[in-house]
Amino acid sequence: MERRRVGQKLGRGAWLGAGQKASYGRKDIGILMERLVQHFAKVYPSCRIKDIEDLVAAIRGNKYWSIHPGLIGAMYVVALTRAEIALKRGFLARATHVGQIRVVEAAAKYCSKGRVLVAMKEGSGFEAVSVITWPAFIRFIRLDSSRIYEDLLSGQLPPFIGERYLAEIRQKAEASSQISNLKRLPQ
């Protein structure tokens, strides 16, 4: 590695100042990743570090998850900003994979960096109809995708999905399975 002199141009318009070392971004990305992991570990204390690292990797890798296999018009994306810019029908935010996304007014107050948005194709862009916390999303994605898609199309998804909502769904599912098991018992 060649040595750089103070005042020498580094490329991309950057100059090396006094007391600075030449850095080409590789270590900086690692530091930013560590800071994001630390930040989200404070935001989501119930999550394992591996889950937090998965969230940071999703943000860095511009990832999305399909809600239902084979359907392109509905997906989960990670919010990169809060939904603060007002539009005619909602608020504007930035998200992984889709870039700018319109968030419906009911869900906009829950939108923040690191939360998962349930996005549907709306004209030439996407519209987020619900916001899910990361710990809830980890459990939510394991649920029946066809049922989630049906709820999404019928408008039954609430604007915010957290751990409490998932606990209610689990209790309802257990209650309905117990009722169906009672109906199956011979009398």
N, C-alpha and C positions, 0 to 999 in steps of 0.2 A: 504494500500500500504506500503510495507516495505521500510525502508530507506536504501540507498546504501552508502557505504563508498568510499572516494576518492581512486582510484586505483583498485576498484573492477570491475571484468569483468561483462559486461551487457548481453552478448550473441552475437552471430554472430561476434565475434572478436572485439567488441567495448569495450572500457574501459572508465570509468567515470573519468574525469580530475578534477583538482581543480577549484572550482567556477561553475561547471556544475550541472545541475539537470538531473535526470534520465528521459529520454523521450523515448517513444516507438513508435514514428512516427505518432500518430494520429493528434497531433497539427501541426506537420510539413507538413502533406498533406494539411491541411487547409490553412497554410501560402503559400504553393506553388500554390494552387488554386487561392488565392487572388492575388498573384504576376502575374500569367498568365492572370487573368481577367484584372488587371491594364495594363499589357503590350498590350493585344489585344484591350483594350478600346482606347489606344493611336494610335494603328495601324489602327483601324477601327472606327473613331470618329462618323461616321454616324449611327452606329448600337446602338440599345438599349442595356442596361446592360444584360437583359434577353437573347438576342441573343448571346452576348459574353459568358455568362455563359453556353449556349448550346454548343458553340464551345469548351470551356474548358472541359465540360463533355464528349464530343465526343472524345477528345484527351485522357482523362483519362480512358474512358470506352472502348477504342479500337474499335470505331464504324465504320460502313460503311453503305451506302445507295445503294440499287439496282437501276440501271438506269431504267429498265423496269421490271414490275412484272413477275416473272417466269424465268427470265434469270440470270444465275449465272455468266456468263462470262464478264459482264460489270457492273461496280460499281463506286460510288464516295467514295474516302477515303481522310482523312486529312493528309497532309504532316507534318512530324515531323522534317525533316531536309531540308537543301538546297540540290539541285542536283549538287554536285561538283566533284564527283569521276567519271572520264571518263571511258566509256566502249566502245566496238566496235561500237555499234549503239545507242548512247545516253549517259546518265549520271545516276548514281546510287543515290537514295535517300531512306529514310525510311518513312513509312506511317503507319497509323493505319490499323489494320486487316490483311494486307498482308505482313507486315515487309519490306523487301527490295523490291524496285520497280525500274524498268528502266524507265527513263523519256526521251522522244524523244528530240533530240537536239533543235528543235525550241521552245519547251515549257520549257526546262531546266532553261533558264535564268529567268523565272518568278516563279519558284518553291521556296517556302520558308515556314517556319513553320507557320501553321495556315491557309494555303491556301488549297483548295480542288482540288484533282487530279481526272480527269476522266480516270479510269483504265479499260483496256481490258485484258482478258486472252491471254497470248502469250506464247505458249509452256508450260513449267513447272512453269512460274512465271507470273507477271503482267507487263504491259507497260502503262505508263501514256501518253496520247496523247494531253491533254489539261489541263490548270490550271485555276481555278476559284477563285476569291476573295470570302471571306465569305459573305459580304453583297450581292454580285451578286448571290451567290449560294442559299441564302434564297429565292430570287425571281425566280431563274432559276429552282429550283426543283418543283415549282408550274406549270411549263409549261407542254405541252403535252409530255409525256415520250416516246411515240412511234415515234414522230417526231424527238426528240433528239437522239433516238437510230438509226434511219435511217440516220441522219446527221453524227453520229459517224461512222457507217459502211461505208458510202460513202466518208468519209474523209473531210466533209465540216465544221467540228468544227474547229475554229481557235485555235492557240496554247495558247492564253490568252483570258479569258472571264471576263470582268469587267462590271461596271455599264453602260458605254457608249454602249457596244455591246448589252446589254439587252434593252437599250432605242431604238436602231436601230431596233431590232427585234419587239419591241412593236409598233413602228411607221409603220413598214412593215405590221404587222398583222392588225392594224387599217385601213391602206390604202386598203388592200385586202378585209377586211370585208365591207368597204364602197363601193368598186367596186362591190362586190357580192350583196350588198343590192340594188345598182342601177340596176343591171341586173334583180332582182326579182320584181321590181316595174312594175305594169301594165302600159301600154302606150296607 
